[in-house]
Amino acid sequence: MSGPVKRRPYTSALRTEQAAATRARILESARALFVGQGYPATTLQQVAEQAGVATDTVLHVFGSKKGLLKSVLDVTIGGDDAPVPVLEREGPQAMRRETDQRRQVAMLAAGMSEQLERVRPVDDILRSAALVDADAHALRDDLQFRQRRAAMAQVAAWIAANGELKDAMSVDAASDVIWTLTSPEVHQLLRDGCGWDASQYREWLAATLESTLLPVRPRGRRTARP
């Protein structure tokens, strides 16, 4: 008598890969719909249909519409879906390791300019949604007034660790300056309101951060571009 038939074990790596692909499709569909028609008007059913999955799958993966929006923002801010906090990624860590303050500021301006080009379209939707949706309002407050402010405070500390700031500016004051100048609102005013292109904004941000945060540079010294 033959023994029980052994079933081939389901490969966990394949399952993980399929789950990641499903998650990516949902996120891309949600981002397109949020930007295209706004957060309040977008339903989970629409996201599911565009991603080719069931609505229950969207809920299982993200928990709620607010959870989906937060994940869209996280991916947009980080540039990918890797579970790595923004400040622990290579760009910010390279800035932390840099010992020249002006080089640090140039790296900050380049990184924030690139990030804002990705983030702004989604933040515009979130800002509009925050006017009529309590969840969106709470999410944007958390992102802008807690998370981003805390991140800019850490960045200011990295810069101050390499020398004095302009006019004996405190780290707290420097973090306020960085938080304000790198805000989506300022980016929108210059890029959309004034019609600047991305390179104009990046160069302005680098020059303004340097002149506001750092002491006057001794004559004859130049800072390399990032």
JOSUL-V546279 format. One record per pair of residues at least 4 apart in sequence whose C-alpha atoms are under 7 Angstrom apart, sorted by the first residue. I is the first residue (numbers start at 1). GAP is how many residues later the second one is. If there is no record, write none. Layout:
I&GAP ; I&GAP
This chain:
11&4 ; 12&4 ; 13&4 ; 14&4 ; 15&4 ; 16&4 ; 17&4 ; 18&4 ; 19&4 ; 20&4 ; 21&4 ; 22&4 ; 23&4 ; 24&4 ; 25&4 ; 25&26 ; 26&4 ; 26&21 ; 26&22 ; 26&25 ; 27&4 ; 27&45 ; 28&4 ; 29&4 ; 29&18 ; 29&21 ; 29&22 ; 30&4 ; 30&17 ; 31&4 ; 31&41 ; 32&4 ; 33&4 ; 33&5 ; 33&9 ; 34&4 ; 34&5 ; 34&8 ; 34&91 ; 35&86 ; 35&87 ; 35&90 ; 37&4 ; 37&5 ; 38&4 ; 38&87 ; 39&86 ; 39&90 ; 40&89 ; 42&4 ; 43&4 ; 44&4 ; 44&11 ; 44&21 ; 45&4 ; 45&10 ; 46&4 ; 47&4 ; 48&4 ; 48&5 ; 48&6 ; 48&7 ; 48&10 ; 49&4 ; 53&4 ; 54&4 ; 55&4 ; 56&4 ; 57&4 ; 58&4 ; 59&4 ; 59&5 ; 62&5 ; 62&6 ; 63&4 ; 64&4 ; 65&4 ; 66&4 ; 66&69 ; 67&4 ; 68&4 ; 69&4 ; 70&4 ; 71&4 ; 72&4 ; 73&4 ; 74&4 ; 75&4 ; 75&5 ; 75&6 ; 76&4 ; 76&42 ; 76&43 ; 77&38 ; 77&42 ; 78&8 ; 84&4 ; 84&5 ; 85&4 ; 87&5 ; 87&6 ; 88&4 ; 88&5 ; 89&4 ; 90&4 ; 91&4 ; 92&4 ; 93&4 ; 94&4 ; 95&9 ; 95&12 ; 96&62 ; 98&6 ; 99&63 ; 100&4 ; 100&62 ; 101&4 ; 101&58 ; 101&61 ; 102&4 ; 102&108 ; 102&121 ; 103&4 ; 103&120 ; 103&121 ; 104&4 ; 104&55 ; 105&4 ; 105&101 ; 105&104 ; 105&105 ; 106&4 ; 106&100 ; 106&119 ; 106&120 ; 107&4 ; 107&119 ; 108&4 ; 109&4 ; 109&93 ; 109&96 ; 109&97 ; 110&4 ; 110&92 ; 111&4 ; 112&4 ; 112&70 ; 113&4 ; 113&89 ; 114&4 ; 115&4 ; 116&4 ; 116&68 ; 119&4 ; 120&4 ; 120&64 ; 121&4 ; 122&4 ; 123&4 ; 124&4 ; 125&4 ; 126&4 ; 126&10 ; 126&14 ; 129&4 ; 129&7 ; 130&4 ; 130&6 ; 130&7 ; 131&6 ; 133&4 ; 134&4 ; 135&4 ; 136&4 ; 137&4 ; 138&4 ; 139&4 ; 140&4 ; 141&4 ; 142&4 ; 142&5 ; 143&4 ; 143&5 ; 144&4 ; 144&5 ; 145&4 ; 146&4 ; 147&4 ; 148&4 ; 149&4 ; 149&30 ; 150&4 ; 151&4 ; 152&4 ; 152&23 ; 152&26 ; 152&27 ; 153&4 ; 153&19 ; 153&22 ; 154&4 ; 155&4 ; 156&4 ; 156&15 ; 156&18 ; 156&19 ; 157&4 ; 157&14 ; 160&4 ; 160&5 ; 160&11 ; 164&4 ; 165&4 ; 165&48 ; 165&49 ; 165&50 ; 166&46 ; 166&47 ; 166&48 ; 166&49 ; 169&4 ; 169&5 ; 170&4 ; 171&4 ; 172&4 ; 173&4 ; 174&4 ; 174&39 ; 175&4 ; 176&4 ; 177&4 ; 178&4 ; 179&4 ; 181&5 ; 182&4 ; 183&4 ; 184&4 ; 185&4 ; 186&4 ; 187&4 ; 188&4 ; 188&5 ; 189&4 ; 189&5 ; 190&4 ; 190&5 ; 190&6 ; 191&4 ; 191&5 ; 191&6 ; 191&10 ; 196&4 ; 196&5 ; 197&4 ; 198&4 ; 199&4 ; 200&4 ; 201&4 ; 202&4 ; 203&4 ; 204&4 ; 205&4 ; 206&4 ; 207&4 ; 208&4 ; 209&4 ; 210&4
